[in-house]
């Protein structure tokens, strides 16, 4: 019934229909190697294969290759069809209808709309204690169901027959299409989940798969596992690899030796190794969806309402030197708060569209001028500020560098505190800092994952920078313009420009991932958010 | 003897209980949580997850529940592996650790005794000098440096043995050598010093004067008497191997508990830290008990209840 209503509504107001072209594997003139076995490395153990409980990159990567949600995210954040052949969004952006293809689980069961309903309800209900359930926050009745105040069946997802899923959102969310690609939104086979109970997906045998691969050889705690081609997968003909063998290597030196001896096909380099190999043809440097930035405490005191002070801090920091000489691990100078290659409209990258030169500029002379004005405004002649940062190698290097840069401002003395991650979080949330080096990784490829952080009352806005025009832009993007792609894009671009012009935060560096990859490996997809790798279209050449 | 054993086992359990208590409260002082995604969770969601792990109860209740569980073999649920009981984590990973530990102990102690004895017998000759140099090298090169050197030369350059990973005897050779180096050197030095002392003693002279063969004297009188102090250092050597295994397992990517221990400390996974501490304590206490029993076998003077009647 609900579905019919949505369709009727759509018919009147014009349904936005997005048909997804099947993305066939590109035919290549390179001849395939006879043994299509890829050897991959993880630096941590696989903690779980339960889509509701996965929180880390290792399990997200594995799940993304052995299971499949409604849609898949492809190269450059372009969507590919998953279990859904196509989908429709109602005019008000609140009703999403996904038409499913006839596909199978690895045990032969059909993948139906009921599997999605069951999987989503299981992730959200309090008993599961999923740490990624918050991704559902736009789905109708999420918070009541998640708190146990409403039955899971009230969650905004319904099966209409076996091959149609209807999702109701409480408010429009244009990027919902990306979110449904995350493991927390995968279908789950009720029969299998209930058969194994708390042991479900605690090893590779007690699970069932619907993705391009299946998993073997994982006993729950060991250091190796294998993804083997899933012959039951609907697009199995596009899967060229016979297997992807994973090995956990925690020692960076061992990893290098294994790579050099040809036992493994890839190596994520650390700082030293990056320097050694940065000119190699096998080196690939990729943007990750993560920016590190400096937050200045504007609750009270020096930085509050003192734009000159914030501008001075920004201009005194040489970001180029920080990334090239200090971190020297391939990290890049940011263009703004939102990372490069996170979000795109057509071919335009968000970070380029919203670029404000002064927001990340280094100009010491100018910085000193701003600083003198700032001191005058606050009526002080000298100042001691504490800089809070992580106690990781990168955190320490960053803090020491910033200290040396900022001490060049006349009358400023910077002290540093390097603390464990948890402590940094709790101190910065409570506002016990003058300046703090924070970082954020986007969960999905949309600028809002960063922009929403710095609205006035957001808990992650630890410096409590406040700007009403910024708040309005973000609110419009989430509200009145949520269904208007252009208007929404402009809202977010304006918001980004505002925070850069007002120097609400000082962007420091964008993390990258530098990887050595054997030249015989082709077609492995890298995602800056969520699951890191997709092997479904990868192959090995001779 | 049985009475002595019972008494020892009682003390062993008591020590274990103290170890559990102290470790538990020390761990509670660390800021560890099972929250993997703390930054992005609301306080209500955090509370929900902590409740699942039983961490919202007062600490004393958690302690009683924990101790009760330990005596039933339930060490709780790991924070890193969701829904994986720590007891399973340990039982599935202890095999490689034990195998390596035992191999390293054998490879360290037996050749160590032989080389040490040889050095003492051939005192002040080139044999003695060589064995001394080898044992000093064994002590001064840290196991993780030796491990990397072995990986580089034997594994990467000569392709003789696997660089890392697990799966068959060949994979155990390099880590065993890296682990055994320091116990080997310790045993060799100790045996040499003791043996030199013993060889200079009156009863050896007497035995020689009685016309026993040189090797007879060495085997029956010298070696046996110099082994008593050597047995004493087996306990510390076992500790040495256990701590060494944490680094070695990490370097060679061995799916053992030492490697897991390092990871659980870094991620504040305290149910695992607690359980591994308990396992290590038990292993050490058992080694010490065995050494005490072995004393009696080697030296009748130390036997607990002698047949004096």
Boltz contact constraints between the chains, C-beta under 6 A:
constraints:
  - contact:
      token1: [A, 47]
      token2: [B, 80]
      max_distance: 6.0
  - contact:
      token1: [A, 47]
      token2: [B, 81]
      max_distance: 6.0
  - contact:
      token1: [A, 47]
      token2: [B, 82]
      max_distance: 6.0
  - contact:
      token1: [A, 48]
      token2: [B, 82]
      max_distance: 6.0
  - contact:
      token1: [A, 53]
      token2: [B, 82]
      max_distance: 6.0
  - contact:
      token1: [A, 55]
      token2: [B, 36]
      max_distance: 6.0
  - contact:
      token1: [A, 55]
      token2: [B, 37]
      max_distance: 6.0
  - contact:
      token1: [A, 126]
      token2: [B, 48]
      max_distance: 6.0
  - contact:
      token1: [A, 129]
      token2: [B, 48]
      max_distance: 6.0
  - contact:
      token1: [A, 129]
      token2: [B, 49]
      max_distance: 6.0
  - contact:
      token1: [A, 129]
      token2: [B, 52]
      max_distance: 6.0
  - contact:
      token1: [A, 131]
      token2: [B, 36]
      max_distance: 6.0
  - contact:
      token1: [A, 131]
      token2: [B, 37]
      max_distance: 6.0
  - contact:
      token1: [A, 198]
      token2: [B, 83]
      max_distance: 6.0
  - contact:
      token1: [A, 202]
      token2: [B, 83]
      max_distance: 6.0
  - contact:
      token1: [A, 202]
      token2: [B, 84]
      max_distance: 6.0
  - contact:
      token1: [A, 220]
      token2: [B, 84]
      max_distance: 6.0
  - contact:
      token1: [A, 221]
      token2: [B, 89]
      max_distance: 6.0
  - contact:
      token1: [A, 221]
      token2: [B, 92]
      max_distance: 6.0
  - contact:
      token1: [A, 221]
      token2: [B, 93]
      max_distance: 6.0
  - contact:
      token1: [A, 222]
      token2: [B, 255]
      max_distance: 6.0
  - contact:
      token1: [A, 223]
      token2: [B, 253]
      max_distance: 6.0
  - contact:
      token1: [A, 223]
      token2: [B, 255]
      max_distance: 6.0
  - contact:
      token1: [A, 249]
      token2: [B, 253]
      max_distance: 6.0
  - contact:
      token1: [A, 250]
      token2: [B, 250]
      max_distance: 6.0
  - contact:
      token1: [A, 251]
      token2: [B, 250]
      max_distance: 6.0
  - contact:
      token1: [A, 251]
      token2: [B, 251]
      max_distance: 6.0
  - contact:
      token1: [A, 253]
      token2: [B, 148]
      max_distance: 6.0
  - contact:
      token1: [A, 254]
      token2: [B, 164]
      max_distance: 6.0
  - contact:
      token1: [A, 254]
      token2: [B, 251]
      max_distance: 6.0
  - contact:
      token1: [A, 257]
      token2: [B, 151]
      max_distance: 6.0
  - contact:
      token1: [A, 257]
      token2: [B, 156]
      max_distance: 6.0
  - contact:
      token1: [A, 257]
      token2: [B, 163]
      max_distance: 6.0
  - contact:
      token1: [A, 258]
      token2: [B, 163]
      max_distance: 6.0
  - contact:
      token1: [A, 261]
      token2: [B, 156]
      max_distance: 6.0
  - contact:
      token1: [A, 261]
      token2: [B, 163]
      max_distance: 6.0
  - contact:
      token1: [A, 422]
      token2: [B, 31]
      max_distance: 6.0
